[in-house]
Amino acid sequence: MHVSSDVYISADGSYVDESTYIWDNIYEGAHTRFAAMENFWDPIAGKWYPIFSSGIDYYFTYPLGGVEPRFEEIEYRIGKNLYQTPSVRIDSETSLTSSFNAGLDDASSFMIAIAGVVNSSERASLIRIGDSIGDSIEVSVDEYFYLRNQYGTAVLKPFIHPARMVPFYMVVINDPSRTELRVATGVSRIQRISIPNQSSTRSLNVFLGEDLENVKALSMNIFGVTLFPYAYGGAMTPDQIITAMASTHGSV
């Protein structure tokens, strides 16, 4: 028998957290789940494929003429826990897009969860769902998080600056009665804002790092993106989804 061991030793007492592996965590009722793992990225086609999906041809890609996102491992600390996490890096002139309409039972009711790190303080779009002002949802961020749909805008003032939320966990929730955003750095202080909604349908074309004017200025590292086909009536609540992400990537 041959045995080997990798051990991290730190003088300040920090250690590498033994958290759940990216592919082990359970997201009940999820439709499609992406995780930042290089073997799911096709550099020739420029496509980021999901770990699993109930749809056909579900993937993220970057637009023609855009800068290819890169996979990189980032390191951050939560207390004495040291995390080394693979991520998809999105910078200026870089964005990712995917269409999730086909195969969903009800496009008017869904949740999209994102875990990652924001590296920018200039206001820019984090995620946009939809193709036009009259039929889209957008979350943008600077020192605050802004949730917008065709019926209004709501502002979420986080406990700490978004660039210091390492990592941030976010769930965008949509159903015919309201659109909601929940943001947290862990499971104990989950903040939320919402806007009334009156739409029965919604385009599920998803854009990461791009607004309606095609401005790409947000710098961020994305750890994972998960799509749920139902909102409040699904198998997991938004808070349970945030807890699942935090069990993998750490919690303040």
Secondary structure, DSSP 8 states (H G I E B T S, - for coil): ----------TTS-EE-----TTT---TT-SEEEE--GGGEETTTTEE--SEESSSS--EE--TTS---EEEEEEEEETTEEEEEEEEEE-TT--EEEE--TT-S-TTSEEEEEEEEE---S-EEEEEEESSGGGEEEEEESSSEEEEETTEEEEE--SS-GGG-SSEEEEEEE-SSEEEEEEESSSS--EEEEEE---S----EEEES--TT------EEEEEEEEES-STTSSS-HHHHHHHHHHHH---
